[in-house]
């Protein structure tokens, strides 16, 4: 199975490294000319993953049409760009493994729903879990969920990507895998705020637990399964992303907690903190579904310029309720 990768950032490059194991040829499409040149000439992605040497079997291209000759595609473009990227290539019945995490602004569609709208004949799978790109690329132990409604196809894709240090756990719950990956980005911003504002470890742990409750409520309302949300693509990814400055979303939250403006923090970034785009979309989707998500609402308020002390105070002043609500 020849794998193509859409997206030349750190995560796309790390997945190309995984898929190239054993001398397999991989074709990676990148938007940036510098990425294409450095991978092909020097076998390293100097812009996004400079510390990791890449095998010569990974070839980069700036022509997305070349990917039409692959057997399956890993789609690692940012969630807000998936529609335009998938609309630029002839895919037909080629399987798409979606590795982006988010909800499309405007439509409030999950990435899988966007992919089905643009490429209705392509089978859809979702790869999600607790994954920092630099650790995956370095061959450190990692486990992910690979969800596909076609369980036979999902098993083939999981086997193709699995390796000694990269474990793939199969699931048929595509919606659950997507929601975990999207919501945790928003919650990671909230946990970063706790760190930046110096609110302590008690608050950090409580926020993860209450955030997971929000993720579960929203996921179940959208048809996800509770065991998926409690697995690698939900709780697992939540714990990782909410606990380290290696997370772009957590780092953004740290800056907000220190009183810096979202526009200033986003302008400094070469890579995308997807939670900043997902938060307002998630707020609207949750309201539409009648799901209470106060932590996610608070993140939106902070991104829109609200005062950290006032937002935290409002969260703490909410009426007391029962556990599990």
N, C-alpha and C positions, 0 to 999 in steps of 0.2 A: 504494500500500500504506500504509494508516494504521497507524502504530506507537503502541503504548501502552508505558509504562514502569512496572514495579512496583518501587518503591523511590525515595525522595526524598533519599538521601544524596548525597555529592559525586559518586560514580561514576554513579549513576542520573541525576543532573542533567546531568553532562557528556555522557552518551550521548543524553539528550533534546536537548541542544544540537546534537550531531552529526546526529541524525535529523531535526531541524527545518530543516536547511539547505535553502535555496531556497524558504522560505516555507511549508513543509509544517506541517500542524497535528499537534501531539503532545499526548497525554493522559498525564499523569504522576500515579500514585497515591503518596501519602506518608502514613505513619502519624501524623506530627506535624502538629497543626493549625497551628503557627507556619509550617511550611514551605509548606503549602497557601496560607495567607494571604499570605505575602510574595511567592510566585511570582505569584499572581493579581493582587495589588494593586500591587506594586512591580517585578515582573519580575526578581527576584533571589532566590536561595536564601540568605537571611541567616544561617541556622543552619549550613550545611555548605559553601557555595561563594560567599561574600559578594562576592568581587572580580570576579565574572563577570556582566555584564548578560545577561539572557535575552530572546529574541524574544517578542513578544506572542502568537505562534502556539503557544507552550507553555502549556497550561492544566493546573493541578493540581487534584486531587480527593482527598477523604478517603473516598470511596465506591468500594471496589474493584470493585463490580459494574458500574460505568460502563465498565470496560475490556472488557467482553464485546462491545462494538460495534467493536473494533479488528480489523485484519487479521493482526497479529502482535504478540507481546509480548516486550519485553526484560525478563528477570527478574533484578533487581539486588538482591533482598533477601539478607541474610546467609545463608550456607549452612544454618545451624541453624534458620532460619525458613522455608525454602522450602516444606517440606511443609505447614505450616499456612496459608501465604499462598496457595499454589496450590489448596488445598482450599476456599478461600473464594470461588471465582469459577467461573462456567460458561465452559469453554474449548472443549470439543468437539474439532474438528479444527484449531483455530487454532495456527499454529506458535509454539513457545516458544524464544526465544534466551536461553540460560542464561549469565548474566554473573557469577554468584557462584562463588567458588572455595573448595572445602572438601570434607570428608567428613562425613556425618551421624553424630553420636554415637549409640551404641546399635546402629544397624543396620550401620554401616561401609559404607553405600552412597554412591557418588558422587552429585553433585547431579542428574545426568541420570537415574540409576537411581531416585532419589526422584521426579523429575518423571514418569517413566513409570509408577510405581506409583500416583501420585495422579491423573494425567491420561493414561490409557493410549491415548487416541485422538489426542493432540496430537503432531505431528512435533516432534522435538527437534533443536536446533542449539546449539553452544557458541561463545561469543565470548571469546577469551582472548589475552593478550599483554602486552608491557611497556607499561603504561599508568598514569601518574599522572593522576588526574582533572583537576587544575587545568591541566595542560599540554594535555590533550585539549580541555577547554572553551575554552581560550585560542586554539585553532587551531594549536598547534605540531605539527610533523610526527610522526606516529604510525603504526605498522603492527601489525596484529593477525592472528590466525588466526580464521577463521570455519569451524567444522567441522560438517558435517551428513552423515548417512548417505545422505540423498536429495540427490544431487549437483546436480540441477536446482533444487531448492528452495534449497540452499545458495548457488548462484550468484545467484539472485534476491535473497536476503537480503544477500549480500555487495555486490551492485550498489546495493541500496537504501541501505545505510549508508555506502558509500564516498564520499570527497570528495577535494578537492585535497590536503589534508594528513592524511587518514585513509585509509590503504591497508588493504584487506581481502584476505587471502590465503586461498583456499578449500582445504578439506581434507575428507576423509570420515572421518577418525580422531577420532571424538568422545571416546573413552576417553583417547587420548593427550593431547588438548587439556585435558581435565579434570584428569588426573593432574599434568601440569606445573603448572597453576594452584594445585592443592591442596598439593603437596609443597613448592613454592618458598616458601610462607608459613612453613612450619616451618623451612626452611633459613635464611630471612631472620632469624629470631630468633637462630639460632646465629651468624650473621655480626654481628649487633648486639652479641652478647655479646663477640665478639672486639674490637670497637670499644670497648665500655664498659670492658673489662678491660685495655685498652691492650696487646693482644698483637701488634700490628704488621700491616703490609701483607702480609708473607710468609704469615702465618697466614690472613689474610683470603682471599688468592688460593687457597691450598691448600684452604680450607674450601669455596669455591665449586666447585672441581674435584671434590673428594671427595663433596660434596653432589650434584653432577650425576650422579656414578656411582650414588649411592643412588637418585636419581629414575629413572634409566634401568633399574636392576635391578627396582625395584618396578613401573614402567610396563610393561616387557616381560612381567612375571609376570601382569599384569592384562590383557594383550592389546593394549597400545599399540604403535605403530610407532616405531622408533628415529628416523626422520627427523622425526617430529612432536616428539619429546622434544628433539631438537637444534635445533628451530625457534623461532619467536616465542613460542609458548605454553609452551615448556619452558625451554631455555637462555636465550632472550631475556628472558623475564620474571624468571628467576632472577637474572641479572646486574643488572637494574634494582633489583629489590626488596632485593637483598643489599648495596646500595651507597649508600643514601641515607636520611637521616632523614625524608624525605617518606613513606617506607614505615612504616606503623603497626607492622608486625611487626618491622622492623629497630629502630625506636625502643624497642619493648618489650624487645628483646634488649639494647640499650644499657643500659637501666635494670637488667636482671638482671646484666649484666657489672659494673655498679658496686656490686652487692651489695644492691640493693633487692629487696623481696619481690614476687612476681608479683601477689598479691592487692592490694597497695598500688598497683602500676602500673596494673592493670586498672580499679581503682576510679576513677582519675583520668580515665578516657577516656570521651568521648562517642561515639566511633566504635569499631568492632570490630576487634581484632587477631585475624583469623580463625585464624592459625597456632596460637594458644594453645588453641583448641578442637580443631583438626585433629590436633595432635601426639599426644595419647594414643590417638586413634582410629587414626591412621596406625601407631603402634607395634603395636597389636593386629592390624591388618590385615596388616602386614609379618610379624609372627610367625606368623600363620595361614598365610601364603603361603610361609613358610620363606625370607624375604628378609632379609639382614643390612642394618640401617640404623643404624649406631652413632651417627652425628651426630644423627639424629632421636631416638634413645634418650636421648642426652645432653640434648637440649632438654627432653624430658619430665622428666628428673631435676631440671633447673634450675627448671622451672615448679612442681615439687613441693617445692622448698625446699632442694635440695642445694647444697653449697658450690661456688662457681665454680672455685676452684683445684683442688679434688679431682676435679671432673668433667673439667676440661681435662687434668689429669694422667693420669686413667684412659684418656682417648682417646689420648694420646701414648704410653702404655705398652702399647697393644694389640700383639699379635704382628705382626712385619713380614710383608708379603705382596707379591704381584706386582701390577703396574699392571693396571687393568682388572678387579680382583677386589673 
